[in-house]
C-alpha cells in the first residue's frame, strides 16, 4: 500500500484550480473489485475513466454477487436495478 499521500492539482479553468488528494489507502479498504490483476484498485478516478470508456461501470456499483460475474455493462446494471437487486 502507498503510505504517503499523493497530492494532485486539477485545473478547472485557466483562472481556477483545486488541490485534490488521492485517498488510495482508504479507497482500497472499500474496493470490492475481485479482478486481481487490476492496476487501478484504489485509484477511483482512473477506474471510473477506464470503465466509462468501455461503456461499463466499475465493480463498486454492483453487489458482491453481480460484481463477481465481471459483467459491468450499463445494460447489466439496468437489469439489476429493474429487478430491484441493486
C-alpha positions in Angstrom: 0.0 0.0 0.0 1.0 3.5 -0.6 2.0 5.1 2.8 2.5 8.7 1.5 -0.4 10.9 0.5 -0.3 12.0 -3.1 -1.4 15.5 -4.0 -2.6 16.3 -7.4 -3.7 19.7 -8.8 -6.8 19.6 -11.0 -7.1 22.7 -13.2 -10.8 23.6 -13.5 -10.2 26.5 -15.8 -7.4 28.9 -16.6 -8.2 31.1 -13.7 -9.1 28.5 -11.1 -7.7 25.2 -9.8 -8.4 22.9 -6.9 -5.9 20.7 -5.0 -7.1 17.1 -4.8 -5.6 14.5 -2.5 -5.7 10.8 -3.6 -7.1 8.7 -0.9 -5.9 5.4 -2.3 -5.4 3.6 1.1 -8.9 4.5 2.2 -10.3 3.6 -1.2 -8.6 0.2 -1.1 -10.4 -0.6 2.2 -13.7 -0.3 0.4 -12.9 -1.6 -3.0 -14.9 -4.7 -3.8 -13.2 -5.4 -7.2 -12.3 -9.1 -7.4 -10.3 -8.8 -10.6 -6.9 -9.5 -9.2 -4.5 -8.1 -11.9 -6.3 -4.8 -11.8 -3.8 -1.9 -11.6 -6.5 0.7 -10.9 -7.6 -0.6 -7.5 -7.9 2.2 -5.0 -7.4 4.9 -7.7 -11.1 5.6 -8.3 -10.7 8.3 -10.9 -8.6 6.0 -13.1 -11.0 3.1 -12.6 -14.1 5.2 -13.5 -12.4 6.7 -16.5 -11.4 3.2 -17.7 -14.8 1.6 -17.3 -16.7 4.5 -18.8 -14.5 4.3 -21.9 -15.6 0.6 -22.1 -19.3 1.5 -21.6 -19.2 -0.1 -18.2 -19.5 0.8 -14.5 -16.8 -0.1 -12.0 -17.3 -3.0 -9.7 -18.2 -0.8 -6.7 -21.5 -0.1 -8.4 -22.5 -3.7 -8.0 -23.2 -6.0 -5.1 -20.8 -8.9 -4.4 -22.7 -11.5 -6.5 -23.1 -9.2 -9.5 -19.5 -7.9 -9.3 -18.2 -11.4 -9.4 -19.7 -12.0 -12.9 -17.4 -9.3 -14.3 -20.4 -8.1 -16.4 -20.2 -4.5 -15.7 -22.1 -3.2 -18.7 -24.7 -0.4 -18.4 -27.3 -3.0 -19.6 -26.5 -5.4 -16.8 -26.7 -2.7 -14.2 -30.1 -1.5 -15.6 -31.4 -5.1 -15.5 -30.3 -5.5 -11.8 -32.0 -2.1 -11.0 -35.2 -3.2 -12.8 -35.2 -6.5 -10.8 -34.7 -4.5 -7.6 -31.5 -6.3 -7.0 -29.5 -3.1 -6.5 
